[in-house]
């Protein structure tokens, strides 16, 4: 499992492309499936559950830290996708924090540290098109190798493509998790990312199973708990 993921990571680097279409992903043994963020849907995430709906606050101006229309006056001269993603992340971060203030009923198990305090590598690229990580979280429980992250990219994907800045960080996260001793018996290392790019955002769930890496983006659940059997593939 670990070496298969390393081969995928090396293949991604060897292709040296910034955006992968479905044929290129197939050549890497990566399957792309649809995903719908609705727990009643058969295409819901396999390893991440939503936060209880009654605890999720309405995203009004107070919860978002102000009105959001994708443009901030002070950012007006800066129109790159990464600049737009930065502004979107400010409101997303404020909303997550605001919700956490009112979640005494069900505290989330996810860790809270600076990105640099986690052992994950390959989360940043400074040469254009640049990408990076705004926040990342895992669990201390050895039962769950799950990881969530908020990523940004300085280019915009289409519904039928996956960016290098989405794919490569996910693979590196999985590799790091599989090399940890506490996850020695795990067979699946699920990763969920919120991918911010320009005015667009999407959620991607990825996991490596049966020598095939599954990648499920929604069309265009951060506080919820981990789920799924990661020792025996679902």
N, C-alpha and C positions, 0 to 999 in steps of 0.2 A: 504493500500500500504506500509506504513512505517513498520507496524508490520510484514507483509509478508516478507519483506526484512530482518528484524531482525531474523525471523525464519530461513531463508536461511543461514544467517551468522552463527547462532548457529549450524546449521546442518553441515556446512563446518568444523567448529571447532571440532564437535563431531566425524566426520569421521576420522580426524587426518591422512590424507593422503597428500602426496606432489604433486601427479599428478592424475587427474581425467580422467577416460575414459568416453566414451559416455553413457554407462549404468549408471554409477554413477551420471553423470550430469542429466540424465533423471529422476533419483530418486529424485533429488533436484528441479525438475520442471524447468530445464534449457534446452532450445532448442538451438542447435548449427546449424547454417546455413552457407553456403558458402558466402564469400564476395570477390568481385573483385574491385580493385581500378581503375575503369574505369567508368566515369560518363555516358557512353552510355550503360553500362551493366545493366540488370535488377537486378543484385546482388550487385549494388553499395551501399555504406553506406546510411542509411536512414536519419540520423540526422546531418551529417557533409558533407559540400561541399568542393570540391578541391579549392585550390588557383588558380587564373587565370594563365593558362598555359604560356602565353606570358611573365609573370613576374617571372617565375621560372627559375633560372639560371642553366646552365649546371654544373653538379658536377665535375668540373675539379680540378686539384691539388690546385689551388689558393682558390677556393670556399670551398674545404674540409680541408684546413689548412695543405696541404701536401699529398703526395701519401698514399693511404690506401690499404693494402692487408690483413688486419686482424691481422697483427703481427707488433709489435713495438720493436725495439732492446732492449730498456730498460725494456720492459715487458717480454722478452723472457723466463726468468726463471718462470714466472707466467702464467700458462696455464689453470687455472680453468675457467669455463664458465663466472663467474663474472669478471675475469680479462679481458677476451676477450670483454665482454660487455662494460667494462670501456673504452677500447680503441676505440670501435665503437662509443660510445657516444661522445667522444672528437671530432671526425670528424663530427658527426651529429650536435652537438651543434654549431660547427664553421660554418657549412653549413647554418643552420637556421639563425644565426646571420648575415652571409654574405648576404643572400637573403634579410634580413630585411633592410640592408643599401640601397637597391635599390628599395624599394617598396613604394616610395613616392606617386605613382599613386593610391595605394589602401592600406592604413594602416589597419592592422588587429586589431580587437577589443579585443583581448585577453589580460588579465592582465599579468604583469611581476613582480613577487616577488620570494623570496626564498621559497623553499618547506616548511620550518618551519613556514613561515608567513601565511600559509593557515590553515584552521581549520580541515583538514582531518586527521584521525587517521587510524592505521592499514596499513600504507604504507611500513613499515619496519619489517623485522624479521632477527635477527642477529645469531640465532642458525641455523645450517646447515640443509637443504639447504637454505642459506640466500637469501633474496630478498630486494629490496628497490626502491626508486624513485629518479631519477635524476632531473626531472623538472615536474611541474604541472601548469596548467593555467585554469582560469575560466573567466566569464564575469560579469561585474557589472550590466548589464541589467537584471531586474527581469523577462523579457520575456524569457530568455534563461538559463536553469539550466545546460547547457552543460559543461563538463569538459574534458580536454585532459591531458595526462601524458605520460612521458617516464619512463618505469620501467626496472629493470634488475633482472635477476634470476641466481642463481648459479647452475642451472641444465637446461637441454635442453628438451623441449617438442617435441612430434611428431605431425604430421598433425591431428591425431585423439585424442589428449589429450589436456587438459588445466591444467596449473600449479596452485597450491595453491597460488603462488606468483603473479599470474595474476587474479585469480578469487576473492580471499578474498579482496584485495585492491579495486577492482571495486565495490564490494558490499558495503564496508564501505564508499566509496565516494558517492554512491547513497543515502545511509542512511543519511549522513551529509547534502546533498543537500535538501532532502525531509523535514528535520527538520528545515530548515531556513524559517522564516516567509514570506520572499518575494516570496518563491516558494510554498506557501500554496495551490494554485490552480493548480499547475502543476501535471500532471498524469504520465509523463515520465521524467526520469532523464538520458539522454544519456551520456555515457562515451566512449571515444576513447583513447586507449593506444597504444603506440609503445613499443613492448616487445622485449628487447634485451637479448639474451642468447647465450653465446659462440660466434660462427661465424654466428649464425642465428638471424634473426629479423622478426617480423611479426606485422601486425596492427590488432587490435581487436576493433570492435564496440560492445558495450553492452547497452541494455536498458531493463527496467522492464515494462511490458505491459500486461494488462489483467491477472494478477497473474502469468504470465510466464516471466521468464527472458530470453531474446534472447541474444545469444553470437555469433558474426559473425567474425571469424578470416579469414584473407586472407591466401593464401598458404604460405607462408614464405616471412589524408591530414592534416600535422600539422599546417600550417598557414592559411588554408581556413576558411570561416565563418560557423557559426552554421545554421542549417536549420531544418525544420520539425515542426509539430504542437505537442507540448509537453503537452498542456492542454487537448486536445481531442486526444486520441490515434490514430495514423495514421492507 
